[in-house]
């Protein structure tokens, strides 16, 4: 009888560990709101073209404002827009590195990766792994990558969003 109980407990423990591992690797969806401006990231005019600037816009339950965060390492994620199915990366635009929409490559290793670090105030710092630059809202119309300066325009709130509740 003790062997049966032990076996049942062991099987339950393995199932629980397996379930916990699935949760930690399951992509979740978020709207990414800037601390300073109070608006969320989206491709400008919800345009799906490559090179479209990433801008801020007042939050709505829209697919174009919601990003799937796919785990890609320790606090590292690849972001995919629910509407365009694309991601974004830094692209040199005159004197700064602008955040622009780019294809979400089929090969995971070719996609932009972002390190998401929780700050002591509850907001997040989002860093482009390739450049080490922080996602920064230069204005409502310009999201760029810049050196970390601990400014509110570089701090982000992640608002978990149910994709089934999104429109447009």
PEWO-V164934 format. One record per residue. N is the residue number from 1. PSI is psi in degrees with one decimal (none if undefined). D_FIRST is the distance of its C-alpha to the first C-alpha in whole Angstrom. Layout:
# PEWO-V164934
n:psi:d_first
N:PSI:D_FIRST
N:PSI:D_FIRST
This chain:
# PEWO-V164934
n:psi:d_first
1:-42.0:0
2:-36.0:4
3:-38.1:5
4:-44.2:5
5:-45.8:6
6:-44.9:9
7:-42.3:10
8:-42.0:11
9:-42.6:13
10:-43.7:14
11:-41.8:16
12:-41.6:17
13:-42.5:19
14:-42.2:20
15:-40.5:21
16:-44.6:23
17:-42.5:25
18:-42.7:26
19:-43.7:27
20:-38.7:29
21:-38.7:31
22:-39.8:32
23:-44.4:33
24:-19.1:35
25:1.8:37
26:125.8:38
27:144.1:42
28:161.1:43
29:141.2:46
30:150.7:49
31:140.0:52
32:105.1:54
33:133.7:56
34:137.5:59
35:-42.6:59
36:-48.2:63
37:-18.1:64
38:15.2:61
39:166.3:61
40:158.4:58
41:141.7:59
42:158.8:60
43:139.4:62
44:129.8:65
45:22.9:66
46:29.0:63
47:137.0:65
48:2.9:62
49:143.2:65
50:142.6:64
51:-3.6:66
52:130.4:66
53:146.2:66
54:128.9:63
55:178.7:64
56:150.1:63
57:148.2:63
58:135.5:62
59:134.9:59
60:160.1:58
61:58.0:55
62:147.7:56
63:-35.7:55
64:-13.2:57
65:8.1:56
66:136.0:53
67:132.2:51
68:126.8:48
69:109.7:46
70:120.4:45
71:134.2:43
72:19.6:44
73:-170.7:43
74:106.0:43
75:21.2:45
76:136.3:47
77:154.8:47
78:132.4:49
79:134.5:51
80:127.5:51
81:135.9:54
82:-26.9:52
83:-52.0:56
84:-17.2:57
85:22.2:54
86:179.3:56
87:-166.3:56
88:159.3:58
89:169.8:59
90:137.3:62
91:130.9:66
92:125.4:69
93:98.8:71
94:-109.1:75
95:-1.6:74
96:169.7:70
97:101.5:67
98:145.0:66
99:119.5:63
100:154.5:63
101:136.3:61
102:161.1:60
103:149.1:58
104:94.7:54
105:145.8:54
106:-32.0:52
107:119.2:51
108:-39.7:49
109:-14.1:51
110:-0.6:54
111:148.1:53
112:143.5:54
113:145.1:52
114:126.6:52
115:124.3:50
116:114.4:49
117:125.9:49
118:132.6:49
119:164.9:51
120:-23.3:51
121:3.0:53
122:-14.4:50
123:177.9:52
124:148.7:52
125:131.9:54
126:116.5:54
127:131.4:55
128:116.8:56
129:-39.4:54
130:-42.2:57
131:-19.2:60
132:4.5:58
133:151.8:60
134:141.1:59
135:127.6:59
136:132.4:62
137:100.8:64
138:-30.2:67
139:-177.7:68
140:-24.8:67
141:-1.2:69
142:111.7:68
143:126.3:64
144:175.1:65
145:133.1:63
146:164.3:64
147:142.9:64
148:126.1:61
149:9.4:63
150:29.6:61
151:153.5:63
152:-30.4:62
153:-7.6:63
154:5.6:60
155:139.7:57
156:147.5:55
157:133.5:53
158:116.0:50
159:104.5:49
160:134.6:46
161:136.4:47
162:113.7:46
163:-27.2:47
164:-17.5:47
165:1.4:49
166:149.5:52
167:173.0:55
168:none:58
